[in-house]
């Protein structure tokens, strides 16, 4: 004797699950991009600007695209390739100059706002 178990509509169910996964990914990506904005703005506001004629760190703060590492989505926020090498000197200081950090303070001062934006964006995206 053999029991025959079938599930009608399995293909449609799998399509619906795939659609929901895509929707959740898009929603999470959008929430991350929105949450990165205040961090970038705080960095721009806190960084020292020289009077030299070159690309200023303030004008080179970038927000990367959404990336994934070990199933964790993230966005990088900070100086771009043109100024990252100089930003290290400001953030950490040198043997001849004290530090003038702007990255870590920006992260600390926007932490609660980032959490709020992520929470509200995800809640709205889930229909809550």
The first five atom37 places (N, CA, C, CB, O) and aatype in JSON, in Angstrom:
{
  "aatype": [20, 20, 20, 20, 20, 20, 20, 20, 20, 20, 20, 20, 20, 20, 20, 20, 20, 20, 20, 20, 20, 20, 20, 20, 20, 20, 20, 20, 20, 20, 20, 20, 20, 20, 20, 20, 20, 20, 20, 20, 20, 20, 20, 20, 20, 20, 20, 20, 20, 20, 20, 20, 20, 20, 20, 20, 20, 20, 20, 20, 20, 20, 20, 20, 20, 20, 20, 20, 20, 20, 20, 20, 20, 20, 20, 20, 20, 20, 20, 20, 20, 20, 20, 20, 20, 20, 20, 20, 20, 20, 20, 20, 20, 20, 20, 20, 20, 20, 20, 20, 20, 20, 20, 20, 20, 20, 20, 20, 20, 20, 20, 20, 20, 20, 20, 20, 20, 20, 20, 20, 20, 20, 20, 20, 20, 20, 20, 20],
  "atom_mask": [
    [1, 1, 1, 1, 1],
    [1, 1, 1, 1, 1],
    [1, 1, 1, 1, 1],
    [1, 1, 1, 1, 1],
    [1, 1, 1, 1, 1],
    [1, 1, 1, 1, 1],
    [1, 1, 1, 1, 1],
    [1, 1, 1, 1, 1],
    [1, 1, 1, 1, 1],
    [1, 1, 1, 1, 1],
    [1, 1, 1, 1, 1],
    [1, 1, 1, 1, 1],
    [1, 1, 1, 1, 1],
    [1, 1, 1, 1, 1],
    [1, 1, 1, 1, 1],
    [1, 1, 1, 1, 1],
    [1, 1, 1, 1, 1],
    [1, 1, 1, 1, 1],
    [1, 1, 1, 1, 1],
    [1, 1, 1, 1, 1],
    [1, 1, 1, 1, 1],
    [1, 1, 1, 1, 1],
    [1, 1, 1, 1, 1],
    [1, 1, 1, 1, 1],
    [1, 1, 1, 1, 1],
    [1, 1, 1, 1, 1],
    [1, 1, 1, 1, 1],
    [1, 1, 1, 1, 1],
    [1, 1, 1, 1, 1],
    [1, 1, 1, 1, 1],
    [1, 1, 1, 1, 1],
    [1, 1, 1, 1, 1],
    [1, 1, 1, 1, 1],
    [1, 1, 1, 1, 1],
    [1, 1, 1, 1, 1],
    [1, 1, 1, 1, 1],
    [1, 1, 1, 1, 1],
    [1, 1, 1, 1, 1],
    [1, 1, 1, 1, 1],
    [1, 1, 1, 1, 1],
    [1, 1, 1, 1, 1],
    [1, 1, 1, 1, 1],
    [1, 1, 1, 1, 1],
    [1, 1, 1, 1, 1],
    [1, 1, 1, 1, 1],
    [1, 1, 1, 1, 1],
    [1, 1, 1, 1, 1],
    [1, 1, 1, 1, 1],
    [1, 1, 1, 1, 1],
    [1, 1, 1, 1, 1],
    [1, 1, 1, 1, 1],
    [1, 1, 1, 1, 1],
    [1, 1, 1, 1, 1],
    [1, 1, 1, 1, 1],
    [1, 1, 1, 1, 1],
    [1, 1, 1, 1, 1],
    [1, 1, 1, 1, 1],
    [1, 1, 1, 1, 1],
    [1, 1, 1, 1, 1],
    [1, 1, 1, 1, 1],
    [1, 1, 1, 1, 1],
    [1, 1, 1, 1, 1],
    [1, 1, 1, 1, 1],
    [1, 1, 1, 1, 1],
    [1, 1, 1, 1, 1],
    [1, 1, 1, 1, 1],
    [1, 1, 1, 1, 1],
    [1, 1, 1, 1, 1],
    [1, 1, 1, 1, 1],
    [1, 1, 1, 1, 1],
    [1, 1, 1, 1, 1],
    [1, 1, 1, 1, 1],
    [1, 1, 1, 1, 1],
    [1, 1, 1, 1, 1],
    [1, 1, 1, 1, 1],
    [1, 1, 1, 1, 1],
    [1, 1, 1, 1, 1],
    [1, 1, 1, 1, 1],
    [1, 1, 1, 1, 1],
    [1, 1, 1, 1, 1],
    [1, 1, 1, 1, 1],
    [1, 1, 1, 1, 1],
    [1, 1, 1, 1, 1],
    [1, 1, 1, 1, 1],
    [1, 1, 1, 1, 1],
    [1, 1, 1, 1, 1],
    [1, 1, 1, 1, 1],
    [1, 1, 1, 1, 1],
    [1, 1, 1, 1, 1],
    [1, 1, 1, 1, 1],
    [1, 1, 1, 1, 1],
    [1, 1, 1, 1, 1],
    [1, 1, 1, 1, 1],
    [1, 1, 1, 1, 1],
    [1, 1, 1, 1, 1],
    [1, 1, 1, 1, 1],
    [1, 1, 1, 1, 1],
    [1, 1, 1, 1, 1],
    [1, 1, 1, 1, 1],
    [1, 1, 1, 1, 1],
    [1, 1, 1, 1, 1],
    [1, 1, 1, 1, 1],
    [1, 1, 1, 1, 1],
    [1, 1, 1, 1, 1],
    [1, 1, 1, 1, 1],
    [1, 1, 1, 1, 1],
    [1, 1, 1, 1, 1],
    [1, 1, 1, 1, 1],
    [1, 1, 1, 1, 1],
    [1, 1, 1, 1, 1],
    [1, 1, 1, 1, 1],
    [1, 1, 1, 1, 1],
    [1, 1, 1, 1, 1],
    [1, 1, 1, 1, 1],
    [1, 1, 1, 1, 1],
    [1, 1, 1, 1, 1],
    [1, 1, 1, 1, 1],
    [1, 1, 1, 1, 1],
    [1, 1, 1, 1, 1],
    [1, 1, 1, 1, 1],
    [1, 1, 1, 1, 1],
    [1, 1, 1, 1, 1],
    [1, 1, 1, 1, 1],
    [1, 1, 1, 1, 1],
    [1, 1, 1, 1, 1],
    [1, 1, 1, 1, 1],
    [1, 1, 1, 1, 1],
    [1, 1, 1, 1, 1]
  ],
  "atom_positions": [
    [[0.84, -1.16, 0.0], [0.0, 0.0, 0.0], [0.9, 1.24, 0.0], [-0.97, -0.01, 1.22], [1.89, 1.29, 0.74]],
    [[0.57, 2.23, -0.81], [1.35, 3.45, -0.97], [0.41, 4.64, -0.78], [2.04, 3.5, -2.37], [-0.7, 4.66, -1.29]],
    [[0.9, 5.64, -0.03], [0.12, 6.87, 0.14], [0.59, 7.87, -0.91], [0.26, 7.46, 1.59], [1.79, 8.07, -1.09]],
    [[-0.32, 8.47, -1.58], [0.01, 9.46, -2.6], [-0.4, 10.83, -2.06], [-0.72, 9.15, -3.97], [-1.57, 11.11, -1.84]],
    [[0.62, 11.66, -1.85], [0.36, 13.0, -1.33], [0.73, 13.99, -2.42], [1.17, 13.29, -0.01], [1.8, 13.91, -3.01]],
    [[-0.18, 14.91, -2.68], [0.11, 15.91, -3.71], [-0.22, 17.3, -3.18], [-0.7, 15.61, -5.01], [-1.01, 17.47, -2.25]],
    [[0.41, 18.27, -3.79], [0.17, 19.65, -3.42], [-0.16, 20.41, -4.69], [1.4, 20.28, -2.68], [0.72, 20.72, -5.5]],
    [[-1.43, 20.71, -4.85], [-1.84, 21.48, -6.01], [-1.39, 22.93, -5.83], [-3.39, 21.41, -6.22], [-1.47, 23.48, -4.73]],
    [[-0.9, 23.53, -6.9], [-0.5, 24.94, -6.86], [0.88, 25.16, -6.3], [-1.48, 25.71, -6.06], [1.21, 26.29, -5.94]],
    [[1.72, 24.13, -6.21], [3.06, 24.29, -5.65], [3.89, 25.28, -6.46], [3.78, 22.93, -5.59], [4.64, 26.07, -5.89]],
    [[3.76, 25.24, -7.78], [4.52, 26.18, -8.62], [4.11, 27.62, -8.35], [4.33, 25.84, -10.11], [4.95, 28.52, -8.27]],
    [[2.8, 27.83, -8.22], [2.34, 29.19, -7.93], [2.81, 29.66, -6.56], [0.81, 29.27, -8.01], [3.16, 30.82, -6.38]],
    [[2.83, 28.74, -5.59], [3.3, 29.07, -4.26], [4.78, 29.46, -4.29], [3.08, 27.88, -3.3], [5.19, 30.43, -3.66]],
    [[5.58, 28.7, -5.03], [7.01, 29.02, -5.14], [7.22, 30.36, -5.83], [7.74, 27.9, -5.91], [8.11, 31.12, -5.45]],
    [[6.42, 30.66, -6.85], [6.52, 31.96, -7.52], [6.18, 33.09, -6.55], [5.59, 32.02, -8.75], [6.84, 34.13, -6.54]],
    [[5.16, 32.87, -5.74], [4.75, 33.89, -4.76], [5.86, 34.1, -3.72], [3.43, 33.48, -4.06], [6.15, 35.23, -3.35]],
    [[6.48, 33.03, -3.27], [7.57, 33.13, -2.29], [8.75, 33.88, -2.91], [8.02, 31.72, -1.82], [9.34, 34.75, -2.26]],
    [[9.09, 33.57, -4.15], [10.18, 34.28, -4.84], [9.84, 35.76, -4.98], [10.44, 33.67, -6.24], [10.71, 36.61, -4.78]],
    [[8.59, 36.07, -5.32], [8.17, 37.46, -5.47], [8.29, 38.19, -4.14], [6.71, 37.54, -5.99], [8.75, 39.33, -4.1]],
    [[7.88, 37.53, -3.05], [7.97, 38.14, -1.72], [9.43, 38.37, -1.32], [7.27, 37.26, -0.68], [9.76, 39.4, -0.74]],
    [[10.3, 37.42, -1.64], [11.72, 37.57, -1.32], [12.31, 38.77, -2.08], [12.49, 36.28, -1.67], [13.06, 39.55, -1.5]],
    [[11.98, 38.9, -3.35], [12.45, 40.05, -4.13], [11.94, 41.36, -3.54], [12.0, 39.93, -5.6], [12.69, 42.33, -3.42]],
    [[10.68, 41.37, -3.16], [10.08, 42.59, -2.58], [10.77, 42.95, -1.26], [8.57, 42.39, -2.35], [11.05, 44.12, -1.02]],
    [[11.03, 41.97, -0.43], [11.69, 42.22, 0.86], [13.11, 42.71, 0.63], [11.71, 40.94, 1.72], [13.57, 43.61, 1.34]],
    [[13.83, 42.14, -0.34], [15.18, 42.6, -0.66], [15.18, 44.06, -1.12], [15.81, 41.71, -1.73], [16.0, 44.85, -0.68]],
    [[14.25, 44.4, -2.01], [14.16, 45.79, -2.49], [13.84, 46.73, -1.34], [13.1, 45.91, -3.59], [14.39, 47.83, -1.25]],
    [[12.95, 46.31, -0.47], [12.55, 47.13, 0.68], [13.75, 47.33, 1.62], [11.36, 46.46, 1.43], [13.98, 48.45, 2.09]],
    [[14.49, 46.27, 1.9], [15.66, 46.38, 2.78], [16.73, 47.27, 2.16], [16.24, 44.98, 3.07], [17.35, 48.07, 2.85]],
    [[16.94, 47.13, 0.85], [17.92, 47.97, 0.17], [17.54, 49.44, 0.26], [18.06, 47.55, -1.3], [18.39, 50.3, 0.51]],
    [[16.27, 49.73, 0.05], [15.8, 51.11, 0.11], [15.96, 51.66, 1.53], [14.32, 51.2, -0.33], [16.37, 52.81, 1.7]],
    [[15.65, 50.86, 2.53], [15.79, 51.29, 3.93], [17.25, 51.59, 4.25], [15.24, 50.21, 4.89], [17.54, 52.58, 4.92]],
    [[18.17, 50.75, 3.79], [19.6, 50.99, 4.03], [20.06, 52.27, 3.36], [20.43, 49.82, 3.52], [20.81, 53.05, 3.97]],
    [[19.63, 52.51, 2.13], [20.04, 53.73, 1.42], [19.52, 54.97, 2.15], [19.53, 53.72, -0.04], [20.24, 55.97, 2.27]],
    [[18.29, 54.92, 2.64], [17.72, 56.06, 3.37], [18.46, 56.28, 4.69], [16.22, 55.84, 3.63], [18.71, 57.42, 5.08]],
    [[18.79, 55.2, 5.38], [19.45, 55.3, 6.68], [20.89, 55.81, 6.55], [19.45, 53.95, 7.38], [21.44, 56.36, 7.51]],
    [[21.5, 55.64, 5.4], [22.88, 56.09, 5.19], [22.97, 57.61, 5.02], [23.48, 55.4, 3.98], [24.02, 58.2, 5.29]],
    [[21.91, 58.23, 4.57], [21.94, 59.67, 4.28], [22.29, 60.55, 5.48], [20.6, 60.1, 3.74], [23.15, 61.42, 5.35]],
    [[21.67, 60.35, 6.65], [22.05, 61.21, 7.77], [23.49, 61.01, 8.23], [21.12, 60.95, 8.94], [24.12, 61.94, 8.71]],
    [[24.01, 59.8, 8.07], [25.41, 59.55, 8.44], [26.32, 60.35, 7.53], [25.75, 58.03, 8.36], [27.26, 61.0, 8.0]],
    [[26.06, 60.31, 6.23], [26.88, 61.06, 5.28], [26.78, 62.56, 5.55], [26.43, 60.75, 3.83], [27.79, 63.27, 5.49]],
    [[25.58, 63.04, 5.85], [25.4, 64.46, 6.13], [26.17, 64.88, 7.38], [23.91, 64.78, 6.29], [26.77, 65.95, 7.41]],
    [[26.15, 64.04, 8.42], [26.88, 64.35, 9.65], [28.39, 64.36, 9.39], [26.53, 63.32, 10.76], [29.1, 65.2, 9.94]],
    [[28.87, 63.44, 8.58], [30.3, 63.44, 8.23], [30.66, 64.74, 7.52], [30.65, 62.23, 7.35], [31.67, 65.37, 7.83]],
    [[29.84, 65.13, 6.57], [30.11, 66.37, 5.82], [30.12, 67.58, 6.76], [29.05, 66.58, 4.71], [30.94, 68.49, 6.6]],
    [[29.21, 67.59, 7.72], [29.11, 68.73, 8.64], [30.28, 68.77, 9.62], [27.79, 68.66, 9.4], [30.68, 69.85, 10.05]],
    [[30.83, 67.61, 9.98], [31.86, 67.55, 11.02], [33.3, 67.6, 10.52], [31.68, 66.31, 11.8], [34.21, 67.83, 11.31]],
    [[33.52, 67.41, 9.23], [34.9, 67.32, 8.74], [35.5, 68.71, 8.56], [34.94, 66.54, 7.41], [34.83, 69.63, 8.09]],
    [[36.76, 68.85, 8.95], [37.47, 70.1, 8.73], [37.74, 70.28, 7.25], [38.8, 70.14, 9.53], [38.0, 69.31, 6.53]],
    [[37.68, 71.53, 6.78], [37.92, 71.84, 5.37], [39.09, 72.81, 5.29], [36.64, 72.44, 4.69], [39.11, 73.84, 5.96]],
    [[40.06, 72.46, 4.46], [41.22, 73.33, 4.29], [40.9, 74.44, 3.29], [42.45, 72.52, 3.83], [39.85, 74.44, 2.65]],
    [[41.83, 75.37, 3.17], [41.65, 76.44, 2.19], [42.46, 76.18, 0.92], [42.05, 77.78, 2.79], [42.63, 77.07, 0.09]],
    [[42.95, 74.95, 0.79], [43.72, 74.58, -0.4], [42.79, 74.26, -1.56], [44.63, 73.37, -0.1], [41.63, 73.89, -1.37]],
    [[43.32, 74.4, -2.77], [42.56, 74.09, -3.98], [42.76, 72.61, -4.34], [43.0, 75.01, -5.16], [43.71, 72.26, -5.05]],
    [[41.87, 71.77, -3.87], [41.85, 70.35, -4.21], [40.48, 69.8, -3.86], [42.99, 69.56, -3.47], [39.63, 70.53, -3.34]],
    [[40.27, 68.55, -4.12], [39.0, 67.93, -3.75], [38.96, 67.82, -2.23], [38.82, 66.51, -4.43], [39.83, 67.2, -1.63]],
    [[37.97, 68.44, -1.62], [37.84, 68.39, -0.17], [37.13, 67.11, 0.25], [37.08, 69.63, 0.35], [36.28, 66.59, -0.47]],
    [[37.5, 66.62, 1.41], [36.89, 65.4, 1.94], [35.38, 65.59, 2.04], [37.48, 65.04, 3.33], [34.61, 64.69, 1.69]],
    [[34.96, 66.76, 2.51], [33.52, 67.06, 2.65], [32.77, 66.84, 1.33], [33.32, 68.51, 3.11], [31.63, 66.37, 1.33]],
    [[33.42, 67.17, 0.23], [32.78, 67.05, -1.08], [32.93, 65.66, -1.69], [33.35, 68.08, -2.03], [32.43, 65.4, -2.79]],
    [[33.62, 64.77, -0.99], [33.88, 63.43, -1.51], [33.3, 62.34, -0.62], [35.38, 63.23, -1.68], [33.69, 61.17, -0.73]],
    [[32.37, 62.69, 0.27], [31.71, 61.68, 1.1], [30.73, 60.93, 0.2], [30.96, 62.33, 2.35], [29.86, 61.53, -0.43]],
    [[30.89, 59.62, 0.15], [30.09, 58.77, -0.74], [29.24, 57.78, 0.05], [31.01, 58.02, -1.71], [29.57, 57.41, 1.18]],
    [[28.16, 57.37, -0.57], [27.33, 56.28, -0.06], [27.39, 55.19, -1.12], [25.82, 56.75, 0.22], [27.0, 55.39, -2.26]],
    [[27.9, 54.03, -0.73], [28.04, 52.93, -1.69], [26.69, 52.32, -2.0], [29.0, 51.85, -1.15], [25.68, 52.66, -1.38]],
    [[26.68, 51.44, -2.95], [25.5, 50.64, -3.2], [25.36, 49.6, -2.1], [25.57, 49.96, -4.59], [26.28, 49.41, -1.3]],
    [[24.25, 48.93, -2.07], [24.02, 47.89, -1.07], [24.9, 46.69, -1.41], [22.51, 47.48, -1.0], [24.94, 46.24, -2.56]],
    [[25.58, 46.21, -0.41], [26.46, 45.04, -0.57], [26.01, 43.96, 0.4], [27.96, 45.41, -0.34], [25.31, 44.23, 1.38]],
    [[26.44, 42.74, 0.13], [26.1, 41.63, 1.01], [27.35, 40.83, 1.31], [25.01, 40.73, 0.37], [28.12, 40.5, 0.41]],
    [[27.53, 40.53, 2.58], [28.64, 39.68, 3.01], [28.1, 38.73, 4.06], [29.85, 40.54, 3.56], [27.56, 39.15, 5.08]],
    [[28.26, 37.46, 3.81], [27.78, 36.42, 4.73], [26.32, 36.66, 5.14], [28.68, 36.37, 5.98], [25.99, 36.65, 6.33]],
    [[25.47, 36.88, 4.15], [24.03, 37.08, 4.34], [23.67, 38.35, 5.11], [23.46, 35.89, 5.06], [22.54, 38.49, 5.58]],
    [[24.61, 39.28, 5.24], [24.35, 40.55, 5.9], [24.45, 41.66, 4.88], [25.32, 40.79, 7.08], [25.47, 41.8, 4.21]],
    [[23.4, 42.45, 4.77], [23.4, 43.6, 3.85], [24.0, 44.79, 4.57], [21.95, 43.93, 3.34], [23.79, 44.98, 5.76]],
    [[24.76, 45.59, 3.82], [25.35, 46.79, 4.4], [25.65, 47.81, 3.31], [26.63, 46.45, 5.18], [25.65, 47.5, 2.12]],
    [[25.91, 49.02, 3.75], [26.31, 50.13, 2.87], [27.52, 50.79, 3.51], [25.12, 51.16, 2.65], [27.55, 50.99, 4.73]],
    [[28.5, 51.14, 2.7], [29.64, 51.9, 3.19], [29.36, 53.38, 3.01], [30.95, 51.5, 2.44], [28.85, 53.81, 1.97]],
    [[29.69, 54.16, 4.03], [29.53, 55.61, 3.98], [30.87, 56.2, 4.4], [28.36, 56.11, 4.91], [31.41, 55.86, 5.46]],
    [[31.41, 57.09, 3.58], [32.66, 57.73, 3.95], [33.35, 58.34, 2.76], [33.58, 56.74, 4.61], [32.8, 58.38, 1.66]],
    [[34.58, 58.81, 2.97], [35.34, 59.45, 1.9], [35.56, 58.51, 0.72], [36.68, 59.93, 2.43], [35.75, 57.3, 0.89]],
    [[35.52, 59.09, -0.47], [35.75, 58.32, -1.69], [37.23, 58.09, -1.93], [35.13, 59.02, -2.87], [38.08, 58.46, -1.12]],
    [[37.53, 57.49, -3.06], [38.9, 57.14, -3.4], [39.83, 58.34, -3.46], [38.93, 56.43, -4.72], [41.02, 58.23, -3.14]],
    [[39.31, 59.5, -3.87], [40.16, 60.68, -4.02], [40.67, 61.23, -2.69], [39.4, 61.76, -4.75], [41.73, 61.85, -2.65]],
    [[39.92, 61.01, -1.61], [40.29, 61.65, -0.35], [40.45, 60.7, 0.83], [39.28, 62.66, -0.01], [40.81, 61.14, 1.92]],
    [[40.2, 59.42, 0.66], [40.25, 58.48, 1.78], [41.62, 58.48, 2.46], [39.91, 57.08, 1.29], [41.7, 58.35, 3.69]],
    [[42.67, 58.61, 1.69], [44.01, 58.59, 2.28], [44.21, 59.79, 3.21], [45.09, 58.58, 1.17], [44.88, 59.66, 4.24]],
    [[43.65, 60.95, 2.86], [43.78, 62.14, 3.72], [42.85, 62.04, 4.93], [43.47, 63.41, 2.92], [43.19, 62.54, 6.01]],
    [[41.72, 61.42, 4.75], [40.75, 61.31, 5.84], [41.33, 60.54, 7.02], [39.48, 60.62, 5.34], [41.01, 60.83, 8.18]],
    [[42.17, 59.56, 6.75], [42.81, 58.8, 7.83], [43.63, 59.71, 8.73], [43.71, 57.68, 7.25], [43.64, 59.54, 9.95]],
    [[44.33, 60.68, 8.13], [45.14, 61.6, 8.92], [44.27, 62.45, 9.84], [45.98, 62.51, 7.99], [44.63, 62.7, 10.99]],
    [[43.13, 62.89, 9.34], [42.22, 63.68, 10.16], [41.6, 62.82, 11.27], [41.12, 64.3, 9.3], [41.57, 63.21, 12.43]],
    [[41.12, 61.66, 10.9], [40.41, 60.8, 11.85], [41.31, 60.33, 12.99], [39.83, 59.6, 11.13], [40.9, 60.31, 14.15]],
    [[42.54, 59.95, 12.66], [43.42, 59.34, 13.66], [44.6, 60.22, 14.07], [43.94, 58.04, 13.13], [45.28, 59.91, 15.06]],
    [[44.86, 61.29, 13.35], [46.0, 62.14, 13.64], [47.29, 61.54, 13.09], [46.12, 62.35, 15.14], [47.3, 60.45, 12.52]],
    [[48.37, 62.28, 13.27], [49.69, 61.83, 12.84], [50.67, 62.12, 13.97], [50.14, 62.52, 11.5], [50.28, 62.61, 15.03]],
    [[51.94, 61.83, 13.74], [52.94, 62.14, 14.76], [53.13, 63.64, 14.9], [54.27, 61.48, 14.41], [53.69, 64.11, 15.9]],
    [[52.65, 64.41, 13.91], [52.8, 65.86, 13.94], [51.49, 66.62, 14.11], [53.45, 66.31, 12.68], [51.51, 67.83, 14.32]],
    [[50.37, 65.93, 14.05], [49.08, 66.61, 14.13], [48.1, 65.79, 14.97], [48.5, 66.87, 12.72], [48.08, 64.57, 14.88]],
    [[47.3, 66.46, 15.78], [46.31, 65.72, 16.58], [45.15, 65.24, 15.7], [45.77, 66.62, 17.73], [44.96, 65.76, 14.6]],
    [[44.4, 64.27, 16.18], [43.24, 63.81, 15.39], [42.1, 64.83, 15.44], [42.75, 62.45, 15.92], [41.89, 65.51, 16.44]],
    [[41.38, 64.9, 14.35], [40.14, 65.67, 14.23], [39.09, 64.72, 13.67], [40.32, 66.96, 13.32], [38.7, 64.83, 12.51]],
    [[38.65, 63.79, 14.51], [37.74, 62.76, 14.0], [36.41, 63.33, 13.53], [37.49, 61.71, 15.06], [35.86, 64.26, 14.13]],
    [[35.91, 62.76, 12.45], [34.6, 63.16, 11.93], [33.77, 61.93, 11.57], [34.77, 64.06, 10.7], [32.55, 62.02, 11.48]],
    [[34.41, 60.79, 11.35], [33.68, 59.58, 10.97], [33.02, 58.95, 12.2], [34.63, 58.56, 10.3], [31.8, 58.74, 12.21]],
    [[33.8, 58.65, 13.21], [33.24, 58.03, 14.41], [32.2, 58.9, 15.09], [34.35, 57.7, 15.39], [31.15, 58.4, 15.48]],
    [[32.44, 60.21, 15.25], [31.39, 61.06, 15.84], [30.11, 61.07, 15.01], [31.9, 62.48, 15.99], [29.01, 61.1, 15.57]],
    [[30.23, 61.05, 13.69], [29.04, 61.03, 12.84], [28.24, 59.75, 13.05], [29.44, 61.16, 11.35], [27.01, 59.77, 13.09]],
    [[28.94, 58.65, 13.19], [28.26, 57.37, 13.43], [27.54, 57.4, 14.77], [29.28, 56.19, 13.39], [26.39, 56.98, 14.88]],
    [[28.24, 57.89, 15.79], [27.64, 57.93, 17.13], [26.44, 58.86, 17.2], [28.67, 58.35, 18.16], [25.42, 58.52, 17.79]],
    [[26.55, 60.05, 16.58], [25.46, 61.01, 16.7], [24.24, 60.65, 15.86], [25.95, 62.37, 16.31], [23.15, 61.16, 16.13]],
    [[24.39, 59.8, 14.87], [23.25, 59.43, 14.03], [22.73, 58.03, 14.31], [23.63, 59.54, 12.57], [21.79, 57.57, 13.64]],
    [[23.3, 57.35, 15.26], [22.94, 55.95, 15.53], [21.44, 55.76, 15.77], [23.72, 55.45, 16.76], [20.82, 54.88, 15.17]],
    [[20.86, 56.57, 16.62], [19.43, 56.44, 16.93], [18.57, 56.81, 15.72], [19.05, 57.31, 18.13], [17.54, 56.18, 15.47]],
    [[18.99, 57.83, 14.98], [18.24, 58.22, 13.78], [18.27, 57.11, 12.73], [18.8, 59.54, 13.19], [17.27, 56.84, 12.07]],
    [[19.43, 56.47, 12.57], [19.56, 55.36, 11.63], [18.63, 54.22, 12.03], [21.02, 54.86, 11.57], [17.93, 53.65, 11.19]],
    [[18.61, 53.9, 13.31], [17.71, 52.84, 13.79], [16.26, 53.19, 13.51], [17.91, 52.61, 15.3], [15.48, 52.34, 13.06]],
    [[15.91, 54.45, 13.77], [14.53, 54.89, 13.55], [14.15, 54.78, 12.08], [14.34, 56.34, 14.04], [13.07, 54.3, 11.74]],
    [[15.04, 55.24, 11.2], [14.77, 55.19, 9.76], [14.61, 53.75, 9.3], [15.89, 55.88, 8.97], [13.69, 53.43, 8.54]],
    [[15.5, 52.87, 9.75], [15.39, 51.46, 9.36], [14.09, 50.86, 9.86], [16.59, 50.66, 9.91], [13.38, 50.18, 9.12]],
    [[13.77, 51.13, 11.11], [12.54, 50.59, 11.7], [11.3, 51.08, 10.94], [12.43, 50.98, 13.2], [10.43, 50.29, 10.57]],
    [[11.23, 52.4, 10.7], [10.05, 52.96, 10.02], [9.96, 52.52, 8.56], [10.09, 54.48, 10.09], [8.87, 52.24, 8.07]],
    [[11.1, 52.46, 7.88], [11.1, 52.03, 6.47], [10.67, 50.58, 6.33], [12.51, 52.22, 5.84], [9.87, 50.24, 5.46]],
    [[11.19, 49.73, 7.19], [10.82, 48.32, 7.12], [9.36, 48.11, 7.53], [11.76, 47.47, 8.01], [8.65, 47.3, 6.94]],
    [[8.93, 48.84, 8.55], [7.53, 48.72, 9.0], [6.59, 49.17, 7.88], [7.29, 49.56, 10.28], [5.59, 48.51, 7.61]],
    [[6.91, 50.29, 7.24], [6.06, 50.78, 6.15], [6.07, 49.8, 4.97], [6.54, 52.17, 5.68], [5.04, 49.56, 4.35]],
    [[7.22, 49.24, 4.67], [7.33, 48.3, 3.57], [6.57, 47.01, 3.81], [8.76, 47.99, 3.33], [6.12, 46.35, 2.86]],
    [[6.43, 46.65, 5.07], [5.7, 45.42, 5.42], [4.22, 45.69, 5.63], [6.28, 44.79, 6.67], [3.44, 44.8, 5.96]],
    [[3.84, 46.96, 5.43], [2.42, 47.3, 5.55], [1.97, 47.54, 6.97], [1.59, 46.23, 4.95], [0.79, 47.42, 7.29]],
    [[2.93, 47.88, 7.84], [2.57, 48.07, 9.25], [2.5, 49.44, 9.62], [3.48, 47.41, 10.14], [2.21, 49.75, 10.77]]
  ]
}
